[in-house]
Amino acid sequence: MGRITRQNLGIETRLLDAYQRLKRWGLSRTVGLLGKWSERVMLQNFHSSRPNLHVFDWYKLAYFIQVMEGEQEK
């Protein structure tokens, strides 16, 4: 998978903007780790009768960070 940039997407996304903001502030790795550590709780939320969509947004951001940070290490 190639590096994800706005030019590749052709559109602005809030997910990419949030990632770039966190990276600029030096928090991307911390948020990625917190997402990984809380993944089990988030998955339980998704399977509940009333899942919280804000938790899903957090999950998407944390997963995106893990993918982006993992690719940059290669």
Backbone torsions as a table, in degrees:
resi	resn	phi	psi	omega
1	MET	NA	132.8	179.2
2	GLY	-78.9	166.6	179.0
3	ARG	-64.3	137.2	-178.2
4	ILE	-90.2	123.0	176.3
5	THR	-136.3	169.0	177.9
6	ARG	-61.6	-34.7	-179.1
7	GLN	-64.7	-38.2	179.0
8	ASN	-67.0	-37.9	-177.7
9	LEU	-79.3	-35.3	-177.1
10	GLY	80.1	-1.3	179.2
11	ILE	-142.4	160.8	173.4
12	GLU	-87.1	140.0	176.0
13	THR	-126.5	145.7	177.8
14	ARG	-66.5	-32.6	179.7
15	LEU	-63.9	-47.3	179.0
16	LEU	-66.0	-40.1	177.5
17	ASP	-61.6	-44.1	179.5
18	ALA	-63.0	-42.7	178.7
19	TYR	-61.2	-46.8	-178.1
20	GLN	-64.6	-37.6	177.2
21	ARG	-64.1	-46.8	179.3
22	LEU	-63.0	-39.1	178.9
23	LYS	-64.5	-42.0	179.6
24	ARG	-63.3	-36.4	179.8
25	TRP	-83.9	-4.4	-179.8
26	GLY	78.2	23.4	-176.3
27	LEU	-111.6	-1.2	-174.2
28	SER	-62.9	-43.5	-179.2
29	ARG	-64.8	-40.1	179.0
30	THR	-63.0	-46.4	179.6
31	VAL	-64.7	-39.7	177.3
32	GLY	-61.0	-42.7	178.7
33	LEU	-67.4	-42.6	177.8
34	LEU	-61.0	-39.2	178.0
35	GLY	-64.5	-40.1	179.4
36	LYS	-66.6	-41.9	-179.9
37	TRP	-67.7	-31.8	-177.4
38	SER	-99.4	11.5	-176.9
39	GLU	-57.9	-42.6	-178.4
40	ARG	-60.3	-44.2	179.2
41	VAL	-64.4	-41.2	179.8
42	MET	-64.4	-42.0	179.4
43	LEU	-64.7	-36.4	175.8
44	GLN	-63.0	-39.6	177.8
45	ASN	-60.8	-41.5	-178.1
46	PHE	-64.9	-31.0	-178.2
47	HIS	-90.2	-0.8	180.0
48	SER	-76.0	170.8	-179.2
49	SER	-72.6	-21.8	178.9
50	ARG	-133.8	75.6	-178.2
51	PRO	-66.8	145.0	179.6
52	ASN	-92.1	120.0	-177.7
53	LEU	-71.6	-22.7	175.0
54	HIS	-66.6	-35.4	176.0
55	VAL	-66.0	-37.2	177.8
56	PHE	-64.4	-40.7	176.7
57	ASP	-60.8	-43.3	177.8
58	TRP	-61.3	-42.9	179.8
59	TYR	-61.2	-45.6	179.7
60	LYS	-61.3	-43.8	-179.6
61	LEU	-64.3	-46.4	-179.4
62	ALA	-62.6	-41.9	179.3
63	TYR	-66.0	-42.5	178.4
64	PHE	-59.9	-43.3	178.7
65	ILE	-63.0	-43.5	179.4
66	GLN	-60.4	-41.2	179.0
67	VAL	-66.6	-47.7	-177.6
68	MET	-65.9	-44.8	-179.1
69	GLU	-68.8	-36.2	177.8
70	GLY	-65.9	-36.6	-179.9
71	GLU	-72.1	-33.6	-179.2
72	GLN	-70.2	-24.7	179.6
73	GLU	-74.7	-20.7	-177.7
74	LYS	-74.1	NA	NA
